[in-house]
Amino acid sequence: MSKTVLFVCVENSFRSQIAEAYFNKYAPEGWIAVSAGIKPAERVHPNAVRLMLEEGIDINHKNPE
């Protein structure tokens, strides 16, 4: 059985996307993270995408929910 962690912020375009990406990269087996926003933005902030690419994590395909 997997365990899920939820990261929530207002627009789900920066901090929660980054938190989800880091968690999913380093989480123990059986754990997964998802992120959400109470007023989701139209897209993930370009600076978040750039920052995560520098870390070797591609979140370009993500959509705020």
FIZA-647698 format. One line per field, with one value per atom (N, C-alpha, C, CB): atom name; x, y, z negated; residue in one letter. Coordinates in steps of 0.001 Angstrom, whole numbers, plus 500000, padded with zeros to 6 digits. Glycine has a CB too. Layout:
% residues N
atomo <- c(CA / ...) .
x <- c(X / ...) .
y <- c(Y / ...) .
z <- c(Z / ...) .
residuo <- c(A / ...) .
END
This chain:
% residues 65
atomo <- c(N / CA / C / CB / N / CA / C / CB / N / CA / C / CB / N / CA / C / CB / N / CA / C / CB / N / CA / C / CB / N / CA / C / CB / N / CA / C / CB / N / CA / C / CB / N / CA / C / CB / N / CA / C / CB / N / CA / C / CB / N / CA / C / CB / N / CA / C / CB / N / CA / C / CB / N / CA / C / CB / N / CA / C / CB / N / CA / C / CB / N / CA / C / CB / N / CA / C / CB / N / CA / C / CB / N / CA / C / CB / N / CA / C / CB / N / CA / C / CB / N / CA / C / CB / N / CA / C / CB / N / CA / C / CB / N / CA / C / CB / N / CA / C / CB / N / CA / C / CB / N / CA / C / CB / N / CA / C / CB / N / CA / C / CB / N / CA / C / CB / N / CA / C / CB / N / CA / C / CB / N / CA / C / CB / N / CA / C / CB / N / CA / C / CB / N / CA / C / CB / N / CA / C / CB / N / CA / C / CB / N / CA / C / CB / N / CA / C / CB / N / CA / C / CB / N / CA / C / CB / N / CA / C / CB / N / CA / C / CB / N / CA / C / CB / N / CA / C / CB / N / CA / C / CB / N / CA / C / CB / N / CA / C / CB / N / CA / C / CB / N / CA / C / CB / N / CA / C / CB / N / CA / C / CB / N / CA / C / CB / N / CA / C / CB / N / CA / C / CB / N / CA / C / CB / N / CA / C / CB / N / CA / C / CB / N / CA / C / CB / N / CA / C / CB) .
x <- c(500831 / 500000 / 500886 / 499048 / 500604 / 501409 / 500824 / 501497 / 501680 / 501274 / 501430 / 502115 / 500494 / 500483 / 500644 / 499193 / 501474 / 501669 / 501093 / 503200 / 500346 / 499745 / 500393 / 498222 / 500921 / 501459 / 500462 / 502889 / 500016 / 498994 / 499486 / 497664 / 499254 / 499468 / 498358 / 500909 / 498426 / 497334 / 497254 / 497507 / 498317 / 498255 / 498839 / 498963 / 499536 / 500169 / 501047 / 499107 / 501770 / 502615 / 504097 / 502202 / 504443 / 505861 / 506215 / 506208 / 505968 / 506454 / 505945 / 506058 / 504649 / 504117 / 504575 / 502594 / 504783 / 505311 / 506735 / 505285 / 507530 / 508910 / 508928 / 509687 / 508087 / 508023 / 507638 / 507020 / 506648 / 506228 / 507369 / 505020 / 508058 / 509142 / 510286 / 509672 / 510707 / 511776 / 511335 / 512188 / 510125 / 509657 / 509655 / 508245 / 509107 / 509021 / 510397 / 508174 / 511365 / 512712 / 513384 / 513559 / 513165 / 513888 / 513043 / 514482 / 511781 / 510886 / 511265 / 509433 / 511012 / 511211 / 510207 / 511078 / 510527 / 509638 / 508256 / 510228 / 507233 / 505867 / 505250 / 505827 / 506019 / 505523 / 505442 / 506428 / 504434 / 504276 / 503692 / 503366 / 504054 / 503513 / 502717 / 504636 / 501708 / 500942 / 500812 / 499525 / 500556 / 500377 / 499074 / 501559 / 498565 / 497301 / 497277 / 496109 / 496342 / 496176 / 494711 / 496811 / 494428 / 493034 / 492542 / 492861 / 493455 / 493144 / 494242 / 493038 / 494230 / 495338 / 495645 / 495028 / 496924 / 497388 / 497198 / 498869 / 497433 / 497284 / 498464 / 497122 / 499645 / 500832 / 501812 / 501504 / 502743 / 503811 / 504718 / 504611 / 505142 / 505983 / 507279 / 506284 / 507689 / 508919 / 510165 / 509150 / 510227 / 511392 / 511422 / 511396 / 510262 / 510213 / 510708 / 508774 / 510279 / 510729 / 512241 / 510025 / 512766 / 514206 / 514993 / 514508 / 514515 / 515188 / 515260 / 514470 / 514162 / 514147 / 514986 / 512717 / 515044 / 515925 / 517382 / 515751 / 517760 / 519119 / 519390 / 519335 / 518342 / 518453 / 518294 / 517406 / 518076 / 517912 / 516504 / 518870 / 515536 / 514140 / 513317 / 513594 / 512623 / 511816 / 510358 / 511927 / 509878 / 508469 / 507734 / 508345 / 508342 / 507748 / 506388 / 508684 / 506168 / 504914 / 503803 / 505147 / 504108 / 503135 / 502119 / 503849 / 500909 / 499849 / 499320 / 498703 / 499203 / 498617 / 497181 / 498638 / 496852 / 495499 / 494933 / 495498) .
y <- c(498831 / 500000 / 501246 / 499990 / 502184 / 503400 / 504459 / 503943 / 505363 / 506470 / 507746 / 506520 / 508676 / 509907 / 511115 / 510022 / 512058 / 513338 / 514414 / 513605 / 515354 / 516430 / 517752 / 516486 / 518462 / 519802 / 520780 / 519954 / 521753 / 522694 / 524127 / 522469 / 524954 / 526394 / 527078 / 526818 / 528366 / 529088 / 528761 / 530591 / 529036 / 528880 / 527576 / 530011 / 526846 / 525596 / 525793 / 524537 / 526903 / 527174 / 527232 / 528470 / 527232 / 527351 / 526440 / 528816 / 526895 / 526169 / 524739 / 526909 / 524555 / 523198 / 522290 / 523233 / 522852 / 522059 / 521592 / 522879 / 522503 / 522165 / 521125 / 523435 / 521323 / 520369 / 518980 / 520847 / 518928 / 517644 / 516980 / 517834 / 517758 / 517206 / 516671 / 518275 / 517446 / 516983 / 515740 / 518102 / 515781 / 514629 / 513380 / 514887 / 513484 / 512301 / 511804 / 512606 / 512696 / 512267 / 511507 / 513476 / 511964 / 511412 / 510549 / 512524 / 510364 / 509621 / 508148 / 509757 / 507562 / 506121 / 505381 / 505668 / 504156 / 503335 / 503258 / 501916 / 503383 / 503302 / 504637 / 502419 / 505701 / 507043 / 507845 / 507756 / 508709 / 509592 / 510919 / 508942 / 511994 / 513310 / 513839 / 514290 / 514608 / 515359 / 516781 / 514706 / 517719 / 519094 / 519645 / 519966 / 520659 / 521260 / 522714 / 520478 / 523465 / 524855 / 525188 / 525772 / 526166 / 526545 / 527469 / 527222 / 528139 / 528958 / 528702 / 530500 / 527536 / 527131 / 528138 / 525788 / 528349 / 529188 / 528451 / 529584 / 529151 / 528535 / 527637 / 529607 / 527937 / 527135 / 527216 / 527606 / 526305 / 526337 / 527514 / 524987 / 528231 / 529413 / 529012 / 530107 / 529767 / 529432 / 529354 / 530449 / 530166 / 530098 / 528799 / 531283 / 528261 / 526959 / 525863 / 526644 / 525929 / 524951 / 525039 / 525186 / 526251 / 526453 / 525961 / 527934 / 526297 / 525865 / 524351 / 526419 / 523694 / 522236 / 521586 / 521720 / 522187 / 521651 / 521693 / 522439 / 522750 / 522831 / 521689 / 524182 / 521160 / 520036 / 518691 / 520165 / 518731 / 517496 / 516930 / 516472 / 517769 / 517336 / 518166 / 517487 / 517508 / 518216 / 518278 / 517531 / 519489 / 519669 / 520470 / 520377 / 520593 / 521362 / 520811 / 521361 / 519536 / 518895 / 519052 / 517440 / 519565 / 519666 / 520783 / 519908 / 520578 / 521583 / 521824 / 521136 / 523088 / 523370 / 522835 / 524903 / 522230 / 521692 / 522208 / 520168) .
z <- c(500000 / 500000 / 500000 / 498792 / 500893 / 500932 / 500000 / 502369 / 499612 / 498751 / 499552 / 497425 / 499381 / 500163 / 499264 / 500971 / 499720 / 499048 / 499971 / 498719 / 499409 / 500181 / 499805 / 499952 / 500798 / 500606 / 501217 / 501252 / 500418 / 500872 / 500680 / 500112 / 501680 / 501560 / 502361 / 502075 / 502511 / 503162 / 504651 / 502968 / 505396 / 506851 / 507377 / 507493 / 506550 / 506965 / 508198 / 507246 / 508219 / 509383 / 509044 / 510022 / 507768 / 507420 / 506237 / 507085 / 505021 / 503836 / 503740 / 502594 / 503913 / 503772 / 504909 / 503723 / 506099 / 507213 / 506911 / 508524 / 506356 / 505994 / 504869 / 505565 / 503867 / 502758 / 503256 / 501697 / 504136 / 504699 / 505459 / 505624 / 506278 / 507095 / 506229 / 508057 / 505238 / 504351 / 503579 / 503372 / 503050 / 502273 / 503139 / 501704 / 504339 / 505195 / 505632 / 506418 / 505723 / 506085 / 504938 / 506482 / 503715 / 502569 / 501633 / 501788 / 501927 / 501028 / 500953 / 501490 / 499802 / 499686 / 500567 / 498215 / 500883 / 501701 / 501053 / 501895 / 501860 / 501364 / 500996 / 500190 / 501124 / 500823 / 502107 / 499790 / 502206 / 503352 / 502867 / 504444 / 503549 / 503228 / 504405 / 502852 / 504092 / 505083 / 504553 / 505355 / 505444 / 505006 / 505554 / 505447 / 504869 / 505257 / 504806 / 504660 / 505370 / 504990 / 504823 / 506018 / 503945 / 503748 / 504861 / 502393 / 505544 / 506718 / 507744 / 506353 / 508394 / 509263 / 510383 / 509874 / 510596 / 511691 / 513012 / 511493 / 514097 / 515415 / 515768 / 516474 / 515180 / 515478 / 514319 / 516788 / 514315 / 513325 / 513659 / 513298 / 512653 / 512847 / 513542 / 511492 / 514566 / 515300 / 514418 / 516382 / 513372 / 512483 / 511694 / 511523 / 511368 / 510692 / 511630 / 510207 / 512881 / 513878 / 514040 / 515242 / 514165 / 514344 / 513132 / 514595 / 511933 / 510708 / 510627 / 509481 / 510923 / 510821 / 511913 / 510892 / 513096 / 514139 / 513692 / 515451 / 512949 / 512404 / 511429 / 511704 / 510820 / 509884 / 510592 / 508779 / 511906 / 512667 / 512613 / 512169 / 512275 / 512173 / 513152 / 510703 / 514062 / 515057 / 514613 / 516436 / 514303 / 513946 / 515025 / 512578 / 516172 / 517277 / 517685 / 518484 / 517528 / 517930 / 516909 / 518181 / 515716 / 514639 / 514905 / 513309 / 514437 / 514507 / 513107 / 515463 / 512701 / 511379 / 511314 / 511081 / 510205 / 510000 / 508723 / 509990) .
residuo <- c(M / M / M / M / S / S / S / S / K / K / K / K / T / T / T / T / V / V / V / V / L / L / L / L / F / F / F / F / V / V / V / V / C / C / C / C / V / V / V / V / E / E / E / E / N / N / N / N / S / S / S / S / F / F / F / F / R / R / R / R / S / S / S / S / Q / Q / Q / Q / I / I / I / I / A / A / A / A / E / E / E / E / A / A / A / A / Y / Y / Y / Y / F / F / F / F / N / N / N / N / K / K / K / K / Y / Y / Y / Y / A / A / A / A / P / P / P / P / E / E / E / E / G / G / G / G / W / W / W / W / I / I / I / I / A / A / A / A / V / V / V / V / S / S / S / S / A / A / A / A / G / G / G / G / I / I / I / I / K / K / K / K / P / P / P / P / A / A / A / A / E / E / E / E / R / R / R / R / V / V / V / V / H / H / H / H / P / P / P / P / N / N / N / N / A / A / A / A / V / V / V / V / R / R / R / R / L / L / L / L / M / M / M / M / L / L / L / L / E / E / E / E / E / E / E / E / G / G / G / G / I / I / I / I / D / D / D / D / I / I / I / I / N / N / N / N / H / H / H / H / K / K / K / K / N / N / N / N / P / P / P / P / E / E / E / E) .
END
